[in-house]
Amino acid sequence: MAAHSFFSTYISSPTPTLRPRSSSPNRPTLSLSTTFARRNLHTACIVAASLRSGNHSPPPESAVSKFLDSVVVLLTSVALSVSIFVTDIDSAAAFVVTPSRKLQTDELATVRLFQENTPSVVYITNLAARQDAFTLDVLEVPQGSGSGFVWDKKGHIVTNYHVIRGASDLRVTLADQTTFDAKVVGFDQDKDVAVLRIDAPKDKLRPIPVGVSADLLVGQKVFAIGNPFGLDHTLTTGVISGLRREISSAATGRPIQDVIQTDAAINPGNSGGPLLDSSGNLIGINTAIYSPSGASSGVGFSIPVDTVGGIVDQLVQFGKVTRPILGIKFAPDQSVEQLGVSGVLVLDAPPNGPAGKAGLQSTKRDTYGRLILGDIITSVNGKKVANGSDLYRILDQCKVGETVTVEVLRGDHVEKIPVVLEPKPDES
């Protein structure tokens, strides 16, 4: 009777209806499978209880069939519930886990170059003494900043001269944000190079690898690291746009030859920072840009490392650069061109200078006020001199104390005069 009552109740029960799943993303509802699971489990429990009570009369064939159907539906609903639950987990995880980004080979090389060379680049702050107009107190006020790089483990820092010009005190900040007071070891105004020194632990100093600039080619990749606008270390990339360019020193106006031209962005604050090749080796010091507005216009200039190396060695060893001079003042190139000749016109040759001692004649006026041209230098040691840049280039290849043969045009004839080169008076 109990079994018959159960089956009657089960058969007469309403058919389960399919309800839509909840739209909540955090709590999925499985209405169909849950209803089936509960009813089928209830059926199995009642049948088992009936058998245990001693009622061994076999249930009707239709009841057995219904019971088997209930078991099948129970197992199916459980499998369906598990599969839908797993599917929900996988679909949710797809929105959380993002695939790893893969970089190209050249990108990985650039990232590695920046990470390996950044510890060698420093930030330089130029402090100037200023007197307060009201309290008359003397204060140190930042008047500029720039970049530099570690040259050796002794604490020598290389930068541009115009970065430190006019400073009463200098501070150098390393890549780990530690700051040290810096002292000026020496500088070369003509080439816009300066060397500083800081007392920093050797484990904090990472000298930059020095390369060669003699074999550079137009079109090869270059990288500039610095602190533009006072920001943290930044990297700009580009190519070599030109070689053997010539710019003028910001301090003396003397030409700097064999300069590297690049389209890598060089903004204010990049001055004094390194220009690197694709191997991460130093090939130049970022020095100047050509821009009417002062922002990067794609025309930047760097002093080649072959020129910098010799200057830094002299500054570290002697504290100065003993560059030879002729000891003359010469006329602008345009004035000589108007005369229809090629060379350097001597305006003044002081008698205590090398050229004056050798007998070169200056430009002067006679008693009637007429202009008498001085000697026009046409060659030095057999190398043609067409303008002032040529003369500087030749002298840069000479040494102090060396005797050179200066060929001059005096009036309507040519003379060859030996001159012993001397250092600049303020460097003696």
ZIWOHU-V915142 format. One record per residue. N is the residue number from 1. RES is the residue in one small letter. OMEGA is omega as a letter, one per 20 degrees, with the letter a starting at -180 (none if undefined). Layout:
[[N	RES	OMEGA] [N	RES	OMEGA]]
This chain:
[[1	m	a] [2	a	r] [3	a	a] [4	h	r] [5	s	a] [6	f	a] [7	f	r] [8	s	r] [9	t	a] [10	y	a] [11	i	a] [12	s	a] [13	s	a] [14	p	r] [15	t	a] [16	p	a] [17	t	a] [18	l	r] [19	r	a] [20	p	r] [21	r	r] [22	s	r] [23	s	a] [24	s	a] [25	p	a] [26	n	a] [27	r	r] [28	p	a] [29	t	r] [30	l	a] [31	s	a] [32	l	a] [33	s	a] [34	t	r] [35	t	r] [36	f	a] [37	a	a] [38	r	a] [39	r	a] [40	n	r] [41	l	r] [42	h	r] [43	t	a] [44	a	a] [45	c	a] [46	i	r] [47	v	a] [48	a	r] [49	a	r] [50	s	a] [51	l	a] [52	r	a] [53	s	r] [54	g	r] [55	n	a] [56	h	r] [57	s	a] [58	p	r] [59	p	r] [60	p	a] [61	e	r] [62	s	r] [63	a	r] [64	v	r] [65	s	r] [66	k	r] [67	f	r] [68	l	r] [69	d	a] [70	s	r] [71	v	r] [72	v	a] [73	v	r] [74	l	a] [75	l	r] [76	t	a] [77	s	r] [78	v	r] [79	a	r] [80	l	a] [81	s	a] [82	v	a] [83	s	a] [84	i	r] [85	f	r] [86	v	r] [87	t	r] [88	d	r] [89	i	a] [90	d	a] [91	s	r] [92	a	a] [93	a	a] [94	a	r] [95	f	a] [96	v	a] [97	v	r] [98	t	r] [99	p	a] [100	s	a] [101	r	r] [102	k	r] [103	l	r] [104	q	a] [105	t	a] [106	d	r] [107	e	r] [108	l	r] [109	a	r] [110	t	r] [111	v	a] [112	r	r] [113	l	r] [114	f	a] [115	q	a] [116	e	a] [117	n	r] [118	t	r] [119	p	a] [120	s	a] [121	v	a] [122	v	r] [123	y	a] [124	i	r] [125	t	a] [126	n	a] [127	l	r] [128	a	r] [129	a	r] [130	r	r] [131	q	r] [132	d	a] [133	a	a] [134	f	a] [135	t	a] [136	l	r] [137	d	r] [138	v	a] [139	l	r] [140	e	a] [141	v	r] [142	p	r] [143	q	r] [144	g	r] [145	s	r] [146	g	a] [147	s	r] [148	g	r] [149	f	a] [150	v	a] [151	w	a] [152	d	a] [153	k	r] [154	k	r] [155	g	r] [156	h	a] [157	i	a] [158	v	r] [159	t	r] [160	n	r] [161	y	a] [162	h	r] [163	v	a] [164	i	a] [165	r	r] [166	g	a] [167	a	r] [168	s	r] [169	d	a] [170	l	r] [171	r	a] [172	v	r] [173	t	r] [174	l	a] [175	a	r] [176	d	r] [177	q	r] [178	t	a] [179	t	a] [180	f	r] [181	d	a] [182	a	r] [183	k	a] [184	v	r] [185	v	r] [186	g	r] [187	f	r] [188	d	a] [189	q	a] [190	d	a] [191	k	r] [192	d	r] [193	v	r] [194	a	r] [195	v	r] [196	l	r] [197	r	r] [198	i	r] [199	d	a] [200	a	r] [201	p	a] [202	k	a] [203	d	r] [204	k	a] [205	l	r] [206	r	a] [207	p	a] [208	i	r] [209	p	a] [210	v	r] [211	g	a] [212	v	a] [213	s	a] [214	a	a] [215	d	r] [216	l	a] [217	l	r] [218	v	r] [219	g	a] [220	q	a] [221	k	r] [222	v	a] [223	f	r] [224	a	r] [225	i	r] [226	g	r] [227	n	a] [228	p	r] [229	f	r] [230	g	r] [231	l	r] [232	d	a] [233	h	r] [234	t	a] [235	l	r] [236	t	a] [237	t	r] [238	g	r] [239	v	r] [240	i	a] [241	s	a] [242	g	r] [243	l	r] [244	r	r] [245	r	r] [246	e	r] [247	i	r] [248	s	r] [249	s	a] [250	a	a] [251	a	a] [252	t	a] [253	g	r] [254	r	a] [255	p	r] [256	i	a] [257	q	r] [258	d	a] [259	v	r] [260	i	r] [261	q	a] [262	t	r] [263	d	r] [264	a	a] [265	a	r] [266	i	a] [267	n	r] [268	p	a] [269	g	r] [270	n	a] [271	s	a] [272	g	r] [273	g	a] [274	p	r] [275	l	a] [276	l	r] [277	d	a] [278	s	r] [279	s	a] [280	g	r] [281	n	r] [282	l	r] [283	i	r] [284	g	r] [285	i	r] [286	n	a] [287	t	a] [288	a	r] [289	i	r] [290	y	a] [291	s	r] [292	p	a] [293	s	a] [294	g	r] [295	a	a] [296	s	r] [297	s	r] [298	g	r] [299	v	r] [300	g	a] [301	f	a] [302	s	r] [303	i	a] [304	p	a] [305	v	r] [306	d	r] [307	t	a] [308	v	a] [309	g	a] [310	g	r] [311	i	a] [312	v	r] [313	d	r] [314	q	a] [315	l	r] [316	v	a] [317	q	a] [318	f	a] [319	g	a] [320	k	r] [321	v	a] [322	t	a] [323	r	a] [324	p	r] [325	i	r] [326	l	a] [327	g	r] [328	i	r] [329	k	a] [330	f	a] [331	a	r] [332	p	a] [333	d	a] [334	q	a] [335	s	a] [336	v	r] [337	e	r] [338	q	r] [339	l	r] [340	g	r] [341	v	r] [342	s	r] [343	g	a] [344	v	a] [345	l	a] [346	v	r] [347	l	a] [348	d	r] [349	a	a] [350	p	a] [351	p	r] [352	n	r] [353	g	a] [354	p	a] [355	a	r] [356	g	r] [357	k	a] [358	a	r] [359	g	r] [360	l	a] [361	q	a] [362	s	r] [363	t	a] [364	k	r] [365	r	r] [366	d	a] [367	t	r] [368	y	r] [369	g	r] [370	r	a] [371	l	r] [372	i	a] [373	l	r] [374	g	r] [375	d	r] [376	i	a] [377	i	a] [378	t	r] [379	s	r] [380	v	a] [381	n	r] [382	g	r] [383	k	a] [384	k	r] [385	v	r] [386	a	a] [387	n	a] [388	g	r] [389	s	r] [390	d	r] [391	l	r] [392	y	a] [393	r	a] [394	i	a] [395	l	r] [396	d	r] [397	q	a] [398	c	a] [399	k	r] [400	v	a] [401	g	r] [402	e	r] [403	t	r] [404	v	r] [405	t	a] [406	v	r] [407	e	a] [408	v	r] [409	l	a] [410	r	a] [411	g	a] [412	d	r] [413	h	a] [414	v	r] [415	e	r] [416	k	a] [417	i	r] [418	p	a] [419	v	r] [420	v	a] [421	l	r] [422	e	r] [423	p	r] [424	k	a] [425	p	a] [426	d	r] [427	e	a] [428	s	none]]
